[in-house]
Amino acid sequence: MESIRRFFTNEQIMLVLVLINTGIIFISGFTPFRGGMLQAVDSFFTLLFLLEAAVKICVQGIRRYWSDGWNRFDLILVLLALPSCLSLLGIVFPNTYILLSLRTMRTFKSLRLIKFIPNINSLLNGIRLAFKASFLVTIGLIVLLLVFSIITTFLFGSAAPQYFGNPALSVYSIFRLFTIEGWYDMPESIAQNSGTVMAVVARIYFSILLFLGGIIGMSLVNSIFVDAMAADNNDEVLEKLSQLEKKLDEMKSETK
């Protein structure tokens, strides 16, 4: 019993098992290897991870286990993957897209690798602060995207229906423009299906959109996001410098 406890509470062993399971999931995505033995091995790993959770609950207690965010993360992923284990019992999913899609839940087990990234808690905290700092600017950019999508639908929907035939298409197309992905194709398509004046208007209009959303808007969001992530590390460095200055001041006062 003690050996089982040590096995399932050893993070290095669990990391190796997660890596092996991830490789199996990757290989099983290829048509020749789907189902059969690999499906059974993958289901075995799911039950192994479920047993890991059970052992940790027995060792730590339910309250202590559930208070750890990574434990909750692991348990949820394993529970999402459990439907794939029914194949071990000879239970075959009905041929419906909804039930068959449950099999893909096993791929979420690969996300367990996240917990083994060095300093992951600090990194996640930086990401959380970055999202918080850039929230209002991101909302403003989304509003700008929606407004210009509606305007563009009415202006150029008939000239380029493949891009702006309806507001939903326009949102996707304007977002592509904001990412500077093939933005020049849009005004050129409008120019081919309209007169000279409209072609000039389209080129000017989309150049302005590119400048506002792609160059200024996206750059502003990126800069705020990166600065907020780095700010947490900067605060730590400043704190260490402050402590070092205090020690130097104490040493100077002692020498006097």
Phi and psi restraints in degrees (value plus and minus 20) as a CYANA .aco file:
   2 GLU   PHI     -85.4   -45.4
   2 GLU   PSI     -57.9   -17.9
   3 SER   PHI     -85.7   -45.7
   3 SER   PSI     -56.4   -16.4
   4 ILE   PHI     -85.5   -45.5
   4 ILE   PSI     -62.2   -22.2
   5 ARG   PHI     -81.8   -41.8
   5 ARG   PSI     -65.8   -25.8
   6 ARG   PHI     -84.1   -44.1
   6 ARG   PSI     -56.9   -16.9
   7 PHE   PHI     -83.6   -43.6
   7 PHE   PSI     -68.4   -28.4
   8 PHE   PHI    -102.4   -62.4
   8 PHE   PSI     -32.5     7.5
   9 THR   PHI    -121.9   -81.9
   9 THR   PSI     -17.2    22.8
  10 ASN   PHI    -106.4   -66.4
  10 ASN   PSI      91.7   131.7
  11 GLU   PHI     -86.1   -46.1
  11 GLU   PSI     -52.9   -12.9
  12 GLN   PHI     -85.9   -45.9
  12 GLN   PSI     -62.0   -22.0
  13 ILE   PHI     -84.6   -44.6
  13 ILE   PSI     -62.3   -22.3
  14 MET   PHI     -84.0   -44.0
  14 MET   PSI     -55.7   -15.7
  15 LEU   PHI     -83.2   -43.2
  15 LEU   PSI     -63.2   -23.2
  16 VAL   PHI     -82.4   -42.4
  16 VAL   PSI     -62.6   -22.6
  17 LEU   PHI     -84.2   -44.2
  17 LEU   PSI     -60.1   -20.1
  18 VAL   PHI     -83.8   -43.8
  18 VAL   PSI     -61.8   -21.8
  19 LEU   PHI     -84.1   -44.1
  19 LEU   PSI     -62.1   -22.1
  20 ILE   PHI     -83.5   -43.5
  20 ILE   PSI     -64.9   -24.9
  21 ASN   PHI     -83.3   -43.3
  21 ASN   PSI     -57.5   -17.5
  22 THR   PHI     -83.0   -43.0
  22 THR   PSI     -61.5   -21.5
  23 GLY   PHI     -82.0   -42.0
  23 GLY   PSI     -59.9   -19.9
  24 ILE   PHI     -84.9   -44.9
  24 ILE   PSI     -63.1   -23.1
  25 ILE   PHI     -81.4   -41.4
  25 ILE   PSI     -61.0   -21.0
  26 PHE   PHI     -83.2   -43.2
  26 PHE   PSI     -67.1   -27.1
  27 ILE   PHI     -86.1   -46.1
  27 ILE   PSI     -58.0   -18.0
  28 SER   PHI     -88.1   -48.1
  28 SER   PSI     -30.1     9.9
  29 GLY   PHI     -95.2   -55.2
  29 GLY   PSI     -35.6     4.4
  30 PHE   PHI    -104.8   -64.8
  30 PHE   PSI     117.4   157.4
  31 THR   PHI     -71.2   -31.2
  31 THR   PSI     -66.1   -26.1
  32 PRO   PHI     -83.5   -43.5
  32 PRO   PSI     -40.4    -0.4
  33 PHE   PHI    -126.3   -86.3
  33 PHE   PSI     -16.3    23.7
  34 ARG   PHI     -91.8   -51.8
  34 ARG   PSI     118.5   158.5
  35 GLY   PHI      55.1    95.1
  35 GLY   PSI    -185.0  -145.0
  36 GLY   PHI      43.9    83.9
  36 GLY   PSI    -157.7  -117.7
  37 MET   PHI     -82.6   -42.6
  37 MET   PSI     -63.7   -23.7
  38 LEU   PHI     -82.6   -42.6
  38 LEU   PSI     -57.4   -17.4
  39 GLN   PHI     -82.3   -42.3
  39 GLN   PSI     -61.1   -21.1
  40 ALA   PHI     -87.6   -47.6
  40 ALA   PSI     -60.5   -20.5
  41 VAL   PHI     -85.4   -45.4
  41 VAL   PSI     -61.2   -21.2
  42 ASP   PHI     -83.7   -43.7
  42 ASP   PSI     -61.2   -21.2
  43 SER   PHI     -83.6   -43.6
  43 SER   PSI     -55.9   -15.9
  44 PHE   PHI     -82.2   -42.2
  44 PHE   PSI     -62.3   -22.3
  45 PHE   PHI     -83.9   -43.9
  45 PHE   PSI     -57.7   -17.7
  46 THR   PHI     -80.9   -40.9
  46 THR   PSI     -65.0   -25.0
  47 LEU   PHI     -85.9   -45.9
  47 LEU   PSI     -53.3   -13.3
  48 LEU   PHI     -84.6   -44.6
  48 LEU   PSI     -62.7   -22.7
  49 PHE   PHI     -89.6   -49.6
  49 PHE   PSI     -52.1   -12.1
  50 LEU   PHI     -86.5   -46.5
  50 LEU   PSI     -59.3   -19.3
  51 LEU   PHI     -85.6   -45.6
  51 LEU   PSI     -56.3   -16.3
  52 GLU   PHI     -78.1   -38.1
  52 GLU   PSI     -66.1   -26.1
  53 ALA   PHI     -82.4   -42.4
  53 ALA   PSI     -60.0   -20.0
  54 ALA   PHI     -84.9   -44.9
  54 ALA   PSI     -61.3   -21.3
  55 VAL   PHI     -84.8   -44.8
  55 VAL   PSI     -63.7   -23.7
  56 LYS   PHI     -84.0   -44.0
  56 LYS   PSI     -56.5   -16.5
  57 ILE   PHI     -85.8   -45.8
  57 ILE   PSI     -59.6   -19.6
  58 CYS   PHI     -86.7   -46.7
  58 CYS   PSI     -58.1   -18.1
  59 VAL   PHI     -95.6   -55.6
  59 VAL   PSI     -66.1   -26.1
  60 GLN   PHI    -112.1   -72.1
  60 GLN   PSI     -43.5    -3.5
  61 GLY   PHI      70.6   110.6
  61 GLY   PSI     130.4   170.4
  62 ILE   PHI     -84.1   -44.1
  62 ILE   PSI     -58.4   -18.4
  63 ARG   PHI     -88.5   -48.5
  63 ARG   PSI     -67.3   -27.3
  64 ARG   PHI     -85.0   -45.0
  64 ARG   PSI     -60.5   -20.5
  65 TYR   PHI     -81.9   -41.9
  65 TYR   PSI     -67.7   -27.7
  66 TRP   PHI     -93.4   -53.4
  66 TRP   PSI     -41.4    -1.4
  67 SER   PHI     -92.7   -52.7
  67 SER   PSI     -37.8     2.2
  68 ASP   PHI    -106.3   -66.3
  68 ASP   PSI     101.2   141.2
  69 GLY   PHI     -81.0   -41.0
  69 GLY   PSI     -56.5   -16.5
  70 TRP   PHI     -89.0   -49.0
  70 TRP   PSI     -54.5   -14.5
  71 ASN   PHI     -84.3   -44.3
  71 ASN   PSI     -62.9   -22.9
  72 ARG   PHI     -82.3   -42.3
  72 ARG   PSI     -62.4   -22.4
  73 PHE   PHI     -78.3   -38.3
  73 PHE   PSI     -67.7   -27.7
  74 ASP   PHI     -80.7   -40.7
  74 ASP   PSI     -67.0   -27.0
  75 LEU   PHI     -84.5   -44.5
  75 LEU   PSI     -61.9   -21.9
  76 ILE   PHI     -82.4   -42.4
  76 ILE   PSI     -63.0   -23.0
  77 LEU   PHI     -83.3   -43.3
  77 LEU   PSI     -61.3   -21.3
  78 VAL   PHI     -86.2   -46.2
  78 VAL   PSI     -61.9   -21.9
  79 LEU   PHI     -84.7   -44.7
  79 LEU   PSI     -55.5   -15.5
  80 LEU   PHI     -85.8   -45.8
  80 LEU   PSI     -49.1    -9.1
  81 ALA   PHI    -108.2   -68.2
  81 ALA   PSI     -29.5    10.5
  82 LEU   PHI     -78.4   -38.4
  82 LEU   PSI     -55.8   -15.8
  83 PRO   PHI     -75.1   -35.1
  83 PRO   PSI     -47.3    -7.3
  84 SER   PHI     -89.4   -49.4
  84 SER   PSI     -37.7     2.3
  85 CYS   PHI     -98.5   -58.5
  85 CYS   PSI     -33.5     6.5
  86 LEU   PHI     -83.1   -43.1
  86 LEU   PSI     -41.8    -1.8
  87 SER   PHI     -85.2   -45.2
  87 SER   PSI     -47.1    -7.1
  88 LEU   PHI     -86.7   -46.7
  88 LEU   PSI     -45.7    -5.7
  89 LEU   PHI    -111.8   -71.8
  89 LEU   PSI     -15.7    24.3
  90 GLY   PHI      60.0   100.0
  90 GLY   PSI      -8.7    31.3
  91 ILE   PHI    -108.2   -68.2
  91 ILE   PSI     101.4   141.4
  92 VAL   PHI    -123.0   -83.0
  92 VAL   PSI     114.6   154.6
  93 PHE   PHI     -86.4   -46.4
  93 PHE   PSI     120.4   160.4
  94 PRO   PHI     -79.3   -39.3
  94 PRO   PSI     134.7   174.7
  95 ASN   PHI    -100.2   -60.2
  95 ASN   PSI      45.2    85.2
  96 THR   PHI    -145.3  -105.3
  96 THR   PSI     125.8   165.8
  97 TYR   PHI     -83.2   -43.2
  97 TYR   PSI     -55.7   -15.7
  98 ILE   PHI     -86.0   -46.0
  98 ILE   PSI     -67.8   -27.8
  99 LEU   PHI     -91.7   -51.7
  99 LEU   PSI     -57.5   -17.5
 100 LEU   PHI     -83.6   -43.6
 100 LEU   PSI     -52.8   -12.8
 101 SER   PHI     -86.4   -46.4
 101 SER   PSI     -40.5    -0.5
 102 LEU   PHI     -83.1   -43.1
 102 LEU   PSI     -45.9    -5.9
 103 ARG   PHI     -83.0   -43.0
 103 ARG   PSI     -51.2   -11.2
 104 THR   PHI     -89.9   -49.9
 104 THR   PSI     -31.5     8.5
 105 MET   PHI     -81.4   -41.4
 105 MET   PSI     -43.3    -3.3
 106 ARG   PHI     -84.6   -44.6
 106 ARG   PSI     -43.0    -3.0
 107 THR   PHI     -87.1   -47.1
 107 THR   PSI     -42.2    -2.2
 108 PHE   PHI     -86.0   -46.0
 108 PHE   PSI     -39.1     0.9
 109 LYS   PHI     -82.3   -42.3
 109 LYS   PSI     -45.1    -5.1
 110 SER   PHI     -83.7   -43.7
 110 SER   PSI     -43.3    -3.3
 111 LEU   PHI     -87.8   -47.8
 111 LEU   PSI     -32.6     7.4
 112 ARG   PHI     -81.2   -41.2
 112 ARG   PSI     -41.9    -1.9
 113 LEU   PHI     -81.2   -41.2
 113 LEU   PSI     -44.5    -4.5
 114 ILE   PHI     -78.1   -38.1
 114 ILE   PSI     -59.1   -19.1
 115 LYS   PHI     -87.3   -47.3
 115 LYS   PSI     -36.1     3.9
 116 PHE   PHI    -115.1   -75.1
 116 PHE   PSI     -19.4    20.6
 117 ILE   PHI     -90.5   -50.5
 117 ILE   PSI     111.1   151.1
 118 PRO   PHI     -78.6   -38.6
 118 PRO   PSI     117.2   157.2
 119 ASN   PHI      36.6    76.6
 119 ASN   PSI      13.8    53.8
 120 ILE   PHI     -84.0   -44.0
 120 ILE   PSI     -54.7   -14.7
 121 ASN   PHI     -84.9   -44.9
 121 ASN   PSI     -61.1   -21.1
 122 SER   PHI     -84.7   -44.7
 122 SER   PSI     -60.3   -20.3
 123 LEU   PHI     -84.7   -44.7
 123 LEU   PSI     -64.5   -24.5
 124 LEU   PHI     -85.2   -45.2
 124 LEU   PSI     -56.7   -16.7
 125 ASN   PHI     -84.9   -44.9
 125 ASN   PSI     -59.1   -19.1
 126 GLY   PHI     -83.6   -43.6
 126 GLY   PSI     -60.8   -20.8
 127 ILE   PHI     -84.3   -44.3
 127 ILE   PSI     -61.4   -21.4
 128 ARG   PHI     -81.2   -41.2
 128 ARG   PSI     -64.9   -24.9
 129 LEU   PHI     -84.4   -44.4
 129 LEU   PSI     -56.9   -16.9
 130 ALA   PHI     -86.1   -46.1
 130 ALA   PSI     -61.9   -21.9
 131 PHE   PHI     -83.4   -43.4
 131 PHE   PSI     -60.3   -20.3
 132 LYS   PHI     -85.1   -45.1
 132 LYS   PSI     -61.4   -21.4
 133 ALA   PHI     -89.9   -49.9
 133 ALA   PSI     -54.3   -14.3
 134 SER   PHI    -117.6   -77.6
 134 SER   PSI     -12.0    28.0
 135 PHE   PHI     -81.0   -41.0
 135 PHE   PSI     -72.2   -32.2
 136 LEU   PHI     -85.2   -45.2
 136 LEU   PSI     -59.4   -19.4
 137 VAL   PHI     -86.1   -46.1
 137 VAL   PSI     -58.8   -18.8
 138 THR   PHI     -84.6   -44.6
 138 THR   PSI     -62.2   -22.2
 139 ILE   PHI     -80.7   -40.7
 139 ILE   PSI     -63.3   -23.3
 140 GLY   PHI     -80.9   -40.9
 140 GLY   PSI     -60.0   -20.0
 141 LEU   PHI     -87.2   -47.2
 141 LEU   PSI     -57.1   -17.1
 142 ILE   PHI     -85.8   -45.8
 142 ILE   PSI     -62.4   -22.4
 143 VAL   PHI     -81.1   -41.1
 143 VAL   PSI     -63.6   -23.6
 144 LEU   PHI     -79.7   -39.7
 144 LEU   PSI     -61.0   -21.0
 145 LEU   PHI     -82.2   -42.2
 145 LEU   PSI     -65.1   -25.1
 146 LEU   PHI     -86.5   -46.5
 146 LEU   PSI     -63.4   -23.4
 147 VAL   PHI     -81.7   -41.7
 147 VAL   PSI     -69.4   -29.4
 148 PHE   PHI     -90.1   -50.1
 148 PHE   PSI     -46.4    -6.4
 149 SER   PHI     -86.0   -46.0
 149 SER   PSI     -62.5   -22.5
 150 ILE   PHI     -86.8   -46.8
 150 ILE   PSI     -65.0   -25.0
 151 ILE   PHI     -80.8   -40.8
 151 ILE   PSI     -64.6   -24.6
 152 THR   PHI     -86.2   -46.2
 152 THR   PSI     -53.4   -13.4
 153 THR   PHI     -80.4   -40.4
 153 THR   PSI     -64.5   -24.5
 154 PHE   PHI     -94.5   -54.5
 154 PHE   PSI     -50.6   -10.6
 155 LEU   PHI     -98.3   -58.3
 155 LEU   PSI     -64.6   -24.6
 156 PHE   PHI    -146.4  -106.4
 156 PHE   PSI      -7.1    32.9
 157 GLY   PHI     -80.6   -40.6
 157 GLY   PSI     -59.5   -19.5
 158 SER   PHI     -97.1   -57.1
 158 SER   PSI     -49.5    -9.5
 159 ALA   PHI    -100.5   -60.5
 159 ALA   PSI     -50.1   -10.1
 160 ALA   PHI    -160.0  -120.0
 160 ALA   PSI      50.1    90.1
 161 PRO   PHI     -84.0   -44.0
 161 PRO   PSI     -44.3    -4.3
 162 GLN   PHI     -88.6   -48.6
 162 GLN   PSI     -41.1    -1.1
 163 TYR   PHI    -125.9   -85.9
 163 TYR   PSI     -57.9   -17.9
 164 PHE   PHI    -152.6  -112.6
 164 PHE   PSI      11.3    51.3
 165 GLY   PHI     -86.1   -46.1
 165 GLY   PSI     -46.8    -6.8
 166 ASN   PHI    -171.2  -131.2
 166 ASN   PSI     145.7   185.7
 167 PRO   PHI     -78.1   -38.1
 167 PRO   PSI     -53.7   -13.7
 168 ALA   PHI     -86.1   -46.1
 168 ALA   PSI     -64.9   -24.9
 169 LEU   PHI     -82.4   -42.4
 169 LEU   PSI     -58.9   -18.9
 170 SER   PHI     -83.8   -43.8
 170 SER   PSI     -60.5   -20.5
 171 VAL   PHI     -78.5   -38.5
 171 VAL   PSI     -66.2   -26.2
 172 TYR   PHI     -84.5   -44.5
 172 TYR   PSI     -63.1   -23.1
 173 SER   PHI     -87.4   -47.4
 173 SER   PSI     -61.8   -21.8
 174 ILE   PHI     -88.3   -48.3
 174 ILE   PSI     -54.9   -14.9
 175 PHE   PHI     -84.0   -44.0
 175 PHE   PSI     -61.2   -21.2
 176 ARG   PHI     -78.8   -38.8
 176 ARG   PSI     -60.4   -20.4
 177 LEU   PHI     -84.2   -44.2
 177 LEU   PSI     -61.2   -21.2
 178 PHE   PHI     -81.9   -41.9
 178 PHE   PSI     -50.5   -10.5
 179 THR   PHI    -108.1   -68.1
 179 THR   PSI     -15.1    24.9
 180 ILE   PHI      39.3    79.3
 180 ILE   PSI      15.5    55.5
 181 GLU   PHI    -121.5   -81.5
 181 GLU   PSI      82.9   122.9
 182 GLY   PHI      39.7    79.7
 182 GLY   PSI      12.1    52.1
 183 TRP   PHI     -84.5   -44.5
 183 TRP   PSI     -50.6   -10.6
 184 TYR   PHI     -90.7   -50.7
 184 TYR   PSI     -38.9     1.1
 185 ASP   PHI     -86.4   -46.4
 185 ASP   PSI     -51.0   -11.0
 186 MET   PHI     -88.9   -48.9
 186 MET   PSI     -74.3   -34.3
 187 PRO   PHI     -84.5   -44.5
 187 PRO   PSI     -51.4   -11.4
 188 GLU   PHI     -87.2   -47.2
 188 GLU   PSI     -58.0   -18.0
 189 SER   PHI     -85.3   -45.3
 189 SER   PSI     -59.0   -19.0
 190 ILE   PHI     -87.2   -47.2
 190 ILE   PSI     -59.5   -19.5
 191 ALA   PHI     -82.8   -42.8
 191 ALA   PSI     -55.3   -15.3
 192 GLN   PHI     -91.5   -51.5
 192 GLN   PSI     -44.5    -4.5
 193 ASN   PHI    -129.1   -89.1
 193 ASN   PSI      -6.2    33.8
 194 SER   PHI    -165.8  -125.8
 194 SER   PSI     159.0   199.0
 195 GLY   PHI     -96.7   -56.7
 195 GLY   PSI     159.8   199.8
 196 THR   PHI     -84.7   -44.7
 196 THR   PSI     -64.1   -24.1
 197 VAL   PHI     -82.2   -42.2
 197 VAL   PSI     -66.6   -26.6
 198 MET   PHI     -84.1   -44.1
 198 MET   PSI     -53.8   -13.8
 199 ALA   PHI     -84.6   -44.6
 199 ALA   PSI     -62.4   -22.4
 200 VAL   PHI     -85.7   -45.7
 200 VAL   PSI     -64.5   -24.5
 201 VAL   PHI     -79.8   -39.8
 201 VAL   PSI     -63.1   -23.1
 202 ALA   PHI     -82.6   -42.6
 202 ALA   PSI     -63.9   -23.9
 203 ARG   PHI     -85.1   -45.1
 203 ARG   PSI     -61.2   -21.2
 204 ILE   PHI     -86.8   -46.8
 204 ILE   PSI     -64.5   -24.5
 205 TYR   PHI     -79.7   -39.7
 205 TYR   PSI     -67.9   -27.9
 206 PHE   PHI     -94.8   -54.8
 206 PHE   PSI     -45.9    -5.9
 207 SER   PHI     -87.0   -47.0
 207 SER   PSI     -60.7   -20.7
 208 ILE   PHI     -85.1   -45.1
 208 ILE   PSI     -62.8   -22.8
 209 LEU   PHI     -81.0   -41.0
 209 LEU   PSI     -62.3   -22.3
 210 LEU   PHI     -81.4   -41.4
 210 LEU   PSI     -61.5   -21.5
 211 PHE   PHI     -86.9   -46.9
 211 PHE   PSI     -65.3   -25.3
 212 LEU   PHI     -90.1   -50.1
 212 LEU   PSI     -69.4   -29.4
 213 GLY   PHI    -109.3   -69.3
 213 GLY   PSI     -64.6   -24.6
 214 GLY   PHI     -99.1   -59.1
 214 GLY   PSI     -65.1   -25.1
 215 ILE   PHI    -106.9   -66.9
 215 ILE   PSI     -71.7   -31.7
 216 ILE   PHI    -101.8   -61.8
 216 ILE   PSI     -73.9   -33.9
 217 GLY   PHI     -80.8   -40.8
 217 GLY   PSI     -77.7   -37.7
 218 MET   PHI     -84.9   -44.9
 218 MET   PSI     -57.8   -17.8
 219 SER   PHI     -84.4   -44.4
 219 SER   PSI     -58.3   -18.3
 220 LEU   PHI     -84.8   -44.8
 220 LEU   PSI     -65.2   -25.2
 221 VAL   PHI     -82.3   -42.3
 221 VAL   PSI     -65.0   -25.0
 222 ASN   PHI     -82.5   -42.5
 222 ASN   PSI     -63.5   -23.5
 223 SER   PHI     -85.5   -45.5
 223 SER   PSI     -62.7   -22.7
 224 ILE   PHI     -84.7   -44.7
 224 ILE   PSI     -60.8   -20.8
 225 PHE   PHI     -82.8   -42.8
 225 PHE   PSI     -67.8   -27.8
 226 VAL   PHI     -87.0   -47.0
 226 VAL   PSI     -62.0   -22.0
 227 ASP   PHI     -82.3   -42.3
 227 ASP   PSI     -59.9   -19.9
 228 ALA   PHI     -87.8   -47.8
 228 ALA   PSI     -57.0   -17.0
 229 MET   PHI     -87.2   -47.2
 229 MET   PSI     -58.3   -18.3
 230 ALA   PHI     -96.6   -56.6
 230 ALA   PSI     -42.0    -2.0
 231 ALA   PHI     -81.8   -41.8
 231 ALA   PSI     -55.9   -15.9
 232 ASP   PHI     -84.0   -44.0
 232 ASP   PSI     -61.6   -21.6
 233 ASN   PHI     -87.9   -47.9
 233 ASN   PSI     -57.7   -17.7
 234 ASN   PHI     -83.8   -43.8
 234 ASN   PSI     -59.5   -19.5
 235 ASP   PHI     -81.8   -41.8
 235 ASP   PSI     -59.2   -19.2
 236 GLU   PHI     -86.0   -46.0
 236 GLU   PSI     -61.9   -21.9
 237 VAL   PHI     -84.4   -44.4
 237 VAL   PSI     -63.6   -23.6
 238 LEU   PHI     -82.2   -42.2
 238 LEU   PSI     -57.8   -17.8
 239 GLU   PHI     -84.3   -44.3
 239 GLU   PSI     -61.4   -21.4
 240 LYS   PHI     -86.7   -46.7
 240 LYS   PSI     -59.3   -19.3
 241 LEU   PHI     -83.9   -43.9
 241 LEU   PSI     -59.4   -19.4
 242 SER   PHI     -83.3   -43.3
 242 SER   PSI     -62.0   -22.0
 243 GLN   PHI     -84.8   -44.8
 243 GLN   PSI     -58.3   -18.3
 244 LEU   PHI     -84.9   -44.9
 244 LEU   PSI     -60.5   -20.5
 245 GLU   PHI     -83.5   -43.5
 245 GLU   PSI     -58.6   -18.6
 246 LYS   PHI     -84.3   -44.3
 246 LYS   PSI     -61.1   -21.1
 247 LYS   PHI     -85.4   -45.4
 247 LYS   PSI     -59.8   -19.8
 248 LEU   PHI     -83.9   -43.9
 248 LEU   PSI     -60.9   -20.9
 249 ASP   PHI     -82.7   -42.7
 249 ASP   PSI     -61.2   -21.2
 250 GLU   PHI     -84.7   -44.7
 250 GLU   PSI     -59.6   -19.6
 251 MET   PHI     -85.1   -45.1
 251 MET   PSI     -60.2   -20.2
 252 LYS   PHI     -84.4   -44.4
 252 LYS   PSI     -61.4   -21.4
 253 SER   PHI     -87.8   -47.8
 253 SER   PSI     -53.1   -13.1
 254 GLU   PHI     -90.7   -50.7
 254 GLU   PSI     -57.0   -17.0
 255 THR   PHI     -88.3   -48.3
 255 THR   PSI     -49.6    -9.6
